[in-house]
Amino acid sequence: MTRPHFTAALLVLALAGCSRKPKPPPAPPPPPLTRLLVGGDVMLSRYVGRLARRSGDAALPFRAIASTLSAADIAFVNLESPFSDRGRPADKGMLFKAEPAMVQGLVLAGIDVVSTANNHARDQGAYGLEYTLRWLDRHGIRAVGTGADAVLERNGLRFGFLAYTYDQANGNYPDQDRRVAMLDVPVMRADVKRMCERAGVVIVSMHAGREYSPRPDSQQVEFARAAIDAGASVVAGHHPHVAQPAERYRDGVIFYSLGNLVFDQFQSPETQQGLLGEVAFRGRRIESYRTVPIRLKNTAPHLR
């Protein structure tokens, strides 16, 4: 029997074919980048409201910074003044009331979520609290911290928001409204755990701290770090009316105080400065974060 004859060329081709490895499948594209912007205290009453009425432009407080906020995938602020359609405008004092038209500034700036859990939440009583929730919802803005949370979807990922405050009465009420979420660490931990089952990223709003202090106090640090430990990715702090440091803690970011965003506090340079906190997510992972300085000019924020 004659053995098959292979030429040298055919043998080389055969060996080469046996050693060629299949190409690996192409790597999946990275998840899209999602930008979150968080801002501090927004007070649309007193002199802020008076300026808007005088100008005939209810969106005046946000005109200079609206394009920056609306460019984010999600924009969040603390709403320090409840809305109400009852009574005269509140031009002075510590009982804040935003006239209904002032919601136009939040809409112009593309604000998606606001915290209504703060020490001024009940400044217009139960009616004001309920009217605020209805009025914001009518304008496509989610409110958290007074009887509700919020989950928003961006780039295929769900972002959950919770909000808490150290005080809800500002000395005006002896009782507690159960709808206003208080700064209770065990309750917050349980809320964050439940929210983690509904959303891939959890953001916690924290209204706490000593007014005008440049450093966070022990309550802020304990609460914020407990939120990250429980599974939150970002803590957005406000109430001191001045900016405080931000820190990367474990897998999350804490902005201890973002200071004022819209306010009529002229007593010091520090109360007329603030921060926007920007967090960039690649999927659920925080890719980067930074603070963007702002300066208030006649109550309204401008990029510095």
Secondary structure, 3 states (H helix, E strand, C coil): CCCCCCCHHHHHHHHHHHHCCCCCCCCCCCCCEEEEEEEEEECCCHHHHHHHHHHCCCCHHHCCCHHHHHCCCEEEEEECCCECCCCCCCCCCCCCCECHHHHHHHHHCCCCEEECCCCCCCCCHHHHHHHHHHHHHHCCCEEECECCCEEEEECCEEEEEEEEECCCCCCCCCCCCCCECECCHHHHHHHHHHHHCCCCEEEEEEECCCCCCCCCCHHHHHHHHHHHHHCCCEEEEECCCCECCEEEECCEEEECCEEEEECCCCCCCHHHEEEEEEEEEECCEEEEEEEEEEEEECCEEEEC
